Amino acid sequence: MQKQLPEPFKSCFEKLDAKFGEANGEPLGKIFRDVLEEGMEELPLQPEDREAFLQFIPENGYMDGQMQLLSIQRSRTLLEGTIEKLERENGEKCRLALGLGAMSGMLLVLILW
């Protein structure tokens, strides 16, 4: 599967594979977080977006099923809030762009007339 992924994801999963093989007693969650932090530096993400994604990965590397479910639900709630905020901002920016386009069109008509 990792061979089909684009970069930087492909190299991240290759590094994960190598690190898991030589775990040296490090928790799974810590290895996963360290490798993804390094790989995500290449992506055009805001620091808070990176941290929101990395919060999903537990630092201690172990949890029972109920705790994992709660962690997933918490992350989903945070992401849904971010999605709503970005959709509102997108709508405001679209209205602004539309207004500026209409005003510049009217200005151009006045200048050419």
N, C-alpha and C positions, 0 to 999 in steps of 0.2 A: 504494500500500500504506500509506503513512504517514497518509493521510486516515482510514483505518479504525482506527488505533490510539487507545487512550485517552490522556488526559493523564497524566503529563508526557512520555510517550514520543513523542507526536505532535510536540510542540514541539521535543524533542531532535533528531528526525530532520529537522525543518525547518531548525533551526540548523546541523546537519551539512551539509545540502544547500547552504546559503548559504556556509558556511565553506569547503567543498571548491571552490566556484566561485571564491573569492578566495584560494586557498591561500597565495600570497606566499612560496613556497619552504619553508613549514613541512612537516615530515613528516606523513604521513597518520595515523600512530599517535598523535602528539602532539595533533593536532586532535581526533581521536576521543576520546581520553582527557579532554581539557579540557572538551569539550561534555558528555560523559557525567557527569563529576564534578559539573558545575553542575546538570545535570538530576536526578541521583540524590539531591541534597540534599533534595528534596521527598518522597522515598520513606522509609518507616519502616524503615530498615536500620541495623544496627549498623556502626560504622566498619570493623571487620574484614571484614564481609560486602562492603562497598563496595570495599575494597582487593582482596579476593579476585577480585571481578569485574573490576576495572580491571587487575589483573595479567595478565589474558588478552590485553590489548591491548598489543602491543609499542611501546615508546617510540620506537625508531628508524625504524619504518615500513617496514622491508624485511627479509625473511628468505627463504631458499630453502625449498622444499617440505618438506625433512626437518626443518629447524629449526621451521617452523610446526607440523608434526605433533608434534614433541617438546613444544612449548609447549602445544598443546591437550591432550596426554596428561598433562602436569604439572598443568594446571588441573583436568582431570577428576579426577585422583587427590586433589587438595586438596578438591574439592567432595564427592567420595565420603566422605572422612574426616569432613567437616563434617556430612554427612547422617547417617552412622552415629552420631556424637556426639549430634546433635539427636534422633534416634529413641530412643536410650537415655534421654536426659533426659525425653523425652515419656512413655516408659513409666513412669519413676519418678514423674513428676508425676501420672499417671493413678492409680497405686496409692495415692499419698498422698491424692488427692481422694476415691477410693473409701473408704479407711479413715476419713477425716474425716467423710464422709457417713454411714457406718454408725455411727460413734461418736455423732454428733450425733442420729441417729435413736433410738439406744438411750437417750440422755440425755433426749430429748423424751418417750419412752415412760415413763421413770421419773418425770419431773416431772408428767406428766398422770395417772399412776396414783395 
